[in-house]
Amino acid sequence: MTPTRPFPVTLPIDIAWGEQDAFGHLNNVAYLRYFESVRMHFLERTGILRSHAELGIGVILASTQCDFLRPVHWPARLLASTGCTAIGNTSFTLTYQLEDELGHLVAKGTSVLVMYDYRAGHKVPVPAPIREAIDLIHRT
């Protein structure tokens, strides 16, 4: 998959004072929470959340990772972005980036999501409508 728009889903995030750690910078856990927030917007836009609610077919997070590139200090606004970089038979990979207001990349990461039938309790192939929706948001 070679997307025309590598990060089609973006979300501005104002960091909270309480998200700082003892060293005065954004706590590592917050970065993964921001990835989760933009991921949920991606899942909503591709119809996966609707599929989960109506059919019991959704995703389960198999793995996630984050590379911390620059410290972030309060007050700050970040832009969280995500896009799909690979689709397999039963899973797909999202890539993330977090940028500060000056456009500096402060973190990047990935996650692997597996399509999962919550009613039957096992993984399933990525449905054709989901594949099409992922492709569509990368082209528009």
Secondary structure, DSSP 4 states (H G I P E B T S, - for coil): ---SSS--EEEEEEPPGGGB-TTSSB-HHHHHHHHHHHHHHHHHHTTHHHHHHHHSEEEEEEEEEEEE-S---SS-EEEEEEEEEEE-SSEEEEEEEEE-TT--EEEEEEEEEEEEETTTTEE-PPPHHHHHHHHHHHH-
